[in-house]
Amino acid sequence: MKPTLFVLAAGMGSRYGGLKQLDGVGPNGETIMDYSIFDAVNAGFGKLVFVIRKSFEQDFRDKIVKKYEKKIPVELVFQEFDKLPEGFKPNPERVKPWGTNHAVMMGKDVINEPFAVINADDFYGRESFKILADTLSELNNSENNYCMIGYRIGNTLSESGTVARGVCETDENGYLTGVVERTQVKRINGEVCFKDENDQWIAVEDNTPVSMNMWGFTPDYFKYSDDYFVKFLEDNQDNIKAEFFIPLLVNHLIVNKTAKVRVLDTPSKWFGVTYAEDRPDVVAKLKELSDNGTYPTPLW
């Protein structure tokens, strides 16, 4: 059973100011998403599912889906802020969807196999897709066993400023026990450091695992999402900024011993455009990966 790649792209229209501005950072105008999908296809993923906003469906089909649909089956699903369980209505002041796990919930009618979840605009690296594809294939459709790619924190930093990272805590068997959000992370005098609650810089090992929103689930995850979203809405319906994030549900399942999440180490280096100043570095890295033969040029 080949796993599915589920790409979170519902925020694309707002973040990029429209799909026409989807940034071409590769040597031949490739987007970061092009590299993720290239790596996923070669790693053994069998289907693509994009979650987007209905408002830019046609634009997305014309500019994005057409590139991939002859290489791998593609499905579109839609995330809107008013897609809520029966009995709930959105606050009229709310204008944005309900976060990453709400986006994942949109895939339940088209995904019946193990699936990976990624952001559309992050570069994850081919090793990560291979590790995740192999693990998901092993899981098949077992229940309550999930995984995530744990990036080494030293491989995820920006040269342009501090970054926020979800630092993972694991047990002796490599299973996730919690994720602590650190909002100021950078390298100081050669060491990776974060600023703690007392405004002190704390050093951590370069190999400390962090979450970059690259998850692996099986279809039973959708049922847990539906159930917990109801509780989330009961607690947050009037909070127009509340978001139903993936780590929120994952942590709930771990704390209640409902599911286990294996943290998979990867040697891949993550990168993305956290700051505008990061773009030249991303362009240079992709050119180097093309020049040294890691990727063909043009990519597709």
BELURUR-V943377 format. One record per residue. N is the residue number from 1. RES is the residue in one small letter. SS is DSSP state (H for helix, E for strand, - for the rest). PSI is psi in whole degrees, -180 to 180 (* if undefined). OMEGA is omega as a letter, one per 20 degrees, with the letter a starting at -180 (* if undefined). Layout:
BEGIN
n | res | ss | psi | omega
N | RES | SS | PSI | OMEGA
N | RES | SS | PSI | OMEGA
END
This chain:
BEGIN
n | res | ss | psi | omega
1 | m | - | 114 | a
2 | k | - | 137 | r
3 | p | - | 163 | r
4 | t | E | 145 | r
5 | l | E | 121 | a
6 | f | E | 113 | a
7 | v | E | 121 | r
8 | l | E | 107 | a
9 | a | - | 15 | a
10 | a | - | -24 | r
11 | g | - | 1 | a
12 | m | H | -43 | a
13 | g | H | -44 | a
14 | s | H | -40 | a
15 | r | H | -37 | a
16 | y | H | -1 | a
17 | g | - | 29 | a
18 | g | - | 148 | a
19 | l | H | -25 | a
20 | k | H | -18 | r
21 | q | H | 11 | r
22 | l | - | 121 | a
23 | d | - | 125 | r
24 | g | - | 106 | a
25 | v | - | -10 | r
26 | g | - | 170 | a
27 | p | - | -28 | r
28 | n | - | 33 | r
29 | g | - | 14 | r
30 | e | - | 145 | r
31 | t | - | 164 | r
32 | i | H | -38 | r
33 | m | H | -35 | r
34 | d | H | -41 | a
35 | y | H | -41 | r
36 | s | H | -44 | a
37 | i | H | -37 | r
38 | f | H | -47 | a
39 | d | H | -40 | a
40 | a | H | -44 | r
41 | v | H | -45 | a
42 | n | H | -21 | r
43 | a | H | -15 | r
44 | g | - | 10 | r
45 | f | - | 143 | a
46 | g | - | -8 | a
47 | k | E | 149 | r
48 | l | E | 137 | r
49 | v | E | 125 | r
50 | f | E | 135 | r
51 | v | E | 123 | a
52 | i | E | 179 | r
53 | r | - | 141 | a
54 | k | H | -29 | a
55 | s | H | -24 | r
56 | f | H | 30 | a
57 | e | H | -51 | a
58 | q | H | -42 | r
59 | d | H | -42 | a
60 | f | H | -42 | r
61 | r | H | -43 | a
62 | d | H | -41 | a
63 | k | H | -26 | a
64 | i | H | -58 | a
65 | v | H | -39 | a
66 | k | H | -28 | a
67 | k | H | -27 | a
68 | y | H | -23 | a
69 | e | - | -20 | r
70 | k | - | -5 | a
71 | k | - | -25 | a
72 | i | - | 143 | r
73 | p | E | 139 | a
74 | v | E | 135 | r
75 | e | E | 148 | r
76 | l | E | 137 | r
77 | v | E | 164 | a
78 | f | E | 133 | r
79 | q | - | 122 | r
80 | e | - | 152 | a
81 | f | - | -18 | a
82 | d | - | 8 | r
83 | k | - | 89 | a
84 | l | - | 158 | r
85 | p | - | 159 | r
86 | e | - | 136 | r
87 | g | - | -9 | a
88 | f | - | 142 | r
89 | k | - | 142 | a
90 | p | - | 147 | r
91 | n | - | 130 | a
92 | p | - | -17 | r
93 | e | - | -10 | a
94 | r | - | 135 | a
95 | v | - | -9 | a
96 | k | - | 155 | r
97 | p | - | -176 | a
98 | w | - | 22 | r
99 | g | - | -180 | a
100 | t | H | -37 | a
101 | n | H | -29 | r
102 | h | H | -40 | r
103 | a | H | -44 | r
104 | v | H | -39 | a
105 | m | H | -25 | a
106 | m | - | -14 | a
107 | g | - | -2 | a
108 | k | - | -25 | a
109 | d | - | -11 | a
110 | v | - | -4 | a
111 | i | - | 118 | r
112 | n | - | 19 | a
113 | e | - | 169 | r
114 | p | - | 145 | a
115 | f | E | 151 | r
116 | a | E | 148 | r
117 | v | E | 130 | r
118 | i | E | 161 | r
119 | n | E | 149 | a
120 | a | - | -26 | a
121 | d | - | 24 | r
122 | d | - | 141 | r
123 | f | E | 119 | a
124 | y | - | -27 | r
125 | g | - | 143 | a
126 | r | H | -34 | a
127 | e | H | -39 | a
128 | s | H | -42 | r
129 | f | H | -37 | r
130 | k | H | -45 | r
131 | i | H | -44 | a
132 | l | H | -42 | r
133 | a | H | -44 | a
134 | d | H | -42 | a
135 | t | H | -43 | r
136 | l | H | -36 | r
137 | s | H | -36 | r
138 | e | H | -39 | a
139 | l | H | -30 | a
140 | n | - | -133 | r
141 | n | - | 41 | r
142 | s | - | 167 | a
143 | e | - | 151 | r
144 | n | - | 18 | r
145 | n | E | 111 | a
146 | y | E | -180 | a
147 | c | E | 165 | r
148 | m | E | 151 | r
149 | i | E | 123 | r
150 | g | E | 104 | r
151 | y | E | 144 | r
152 | r | E | 125 | a
153 | i | H | -34 | r
154 | g | H | -17 | r
155 | n | H | 12 | a
156 | t | - | 14 | a
157 | l | - | 163 | r
158 | s | - | 143 | r
159 | e | - | -10 | a
160 | s | - | -5 | a
161 | g | - | -174 | r
162 | t | - | 158 | r
163 | v | E | 162 | r
164 | a | E | 135 | a
165 | r | E | 142 | r
166 | g | E | 101 | a
167 | v | E | 126 | a
168 | c | E | 138 | r
169 | e | E | 134 | a
170 | t | E | 160 | r
171 | d | - | -175 | a
172 | e | - | -15 | r
173 | n | - | 5 | r
174 | g | - | 17 | r
175 | y | E | 144 | a
176 | l | E | 132 | r
177 | t | E | -16 | r
178 | g | E | 161 | r
179 | v | E | 124 | r
180 | v | E | 120 | a
181 | e | E | 122 | r
182 | r | E | 120 | a
183 | t | E | -14 | r
184 | q | E | 100 | a
185 | v | E | 131 | r
186 | k | E | 171 | r
187 | r | E | 129 | r
188 | i | E | 119 | a
189 | n | - | 42 | r
190 | g | - | -9 | a
191 | e | E | 143 | r
192 | v | E | 127 | a
193 | c | E | 153 | r
194 | f | E | 156 | r
195 | k | E | 124 | a
196 | d | - | -172 | a
197 | e | - | -20 | r
198 | n | - | 15 | r
199 | d | - | 27 | r
200 | q | - | 142 | r
201 | w | E | 126 | a
202 | i | E | 128 | r
203 | a | E | 143 | r
204 | v | E | 158 | r
205 | e | - | 145 | r
206 | d | - | -31 | a
207 | n | - | 5 | r
208 | t | - | 127 | a
209 | p | E | 140 | r
210 | v | E | 155 | r
211 | s | E | 131 | r
212 | m | E | 28 | r
213 | n | E | 47 | r
214 | m | E | 97 | a
215 | w | E | 159 | r
216 | g | E | 124 | a
217 | f | E | 166 | r
218 | t | - | 164 | a
219 | p | - | -22 | r
220 | d | H | -19 | r
221 | y | H | -30 | a
222 | f | H | -39 | r
223 | k | H | -44 | r
224 | y | H | -38 | r
225 | s | H | -47 | r
226 | d | H | -46 | a
227 | d | H | -45 | a
228 | y | H | -26 | r
229 | f | H | -35 | r
230 | v | H | -46 | r
231 | k | H | -42 | r
232 | f | H | -44 | a
233 | l | H | -38 | r
234 | e | H | -35 | a
235 | d | H | -22 | a
236 | n | H | 11 | a
237 | q | - | -33 | a
238 | d | - | 0 | r
239 | n | - | 103 | a
240 | i | - | -9 | r
241 | k | - | -6 | a
242 | a | - | 138 | r
243 | e | - | 138 | a
244 | f | - | 86 | a
245 | f | - | 154 | r
246 | i | H | -49 | a
247 | p | H | -25 | r
248 | l | H | -48 | r
249 | l | H | -43 | a
250 | v | H | -46 | r
251 | n | H | -40 | r
252 | h | H | -44 | a
253 | l | H | -36 | r
254 | i | H | -48 | a
255 | v | H | -38 | a
256 | n | - | 6 | r
257 | k | - | 32 | r
258 | t | - | -38 | a
259 | a | - | 161 | r
260 | k | E | 145 | a
261 | v | E | 114 | a
262 | r | E | 131 | r
263 | v | E | 118 | a
264 | l | E | 118 | r
265 | d | E | 143 | r
266 | t | E | 142 | r
267 | p | - | -5 | a
268 | s | - | 148 | r
269 | k | - | 122 | r
270 | w | - | 144 | r
271 | f | E | 161 | a
272 | g | - | 178 | a
273 | v | - | 80 | r
274 | t | - | -43 | r
275 | y | - | 154 | r
276 | a | H | -33 | a
277 | e | H | -14 | r
278 | d | H | -21 | a
279 | r | H | -48 | r
280 | p | H | -35 | r
281 | d | H | -40 | r
282 | v | H | -45 | r
283 | v | H | -44 | a
284 | a | H | -41 | a
285 | k | H | -42 | r
286 | l | H | -36 | r
287 | k | H | -41 | r
288 | e | H | -42 | r
289 | l | H | -29 | r
290 | s | H | -46 | a
291 | d | H | -34 | a
292 | n | - | 4 | r
293 | g | - | 4 | r
294 | t | - | -39 | r
295 | y | - | 146 | r
296 | p | - | 161 | r
297 | t | - | 123 | i
298 | p | - | 162 | a
299 | l | - | -43 | a
300 | w | - | * | *
END
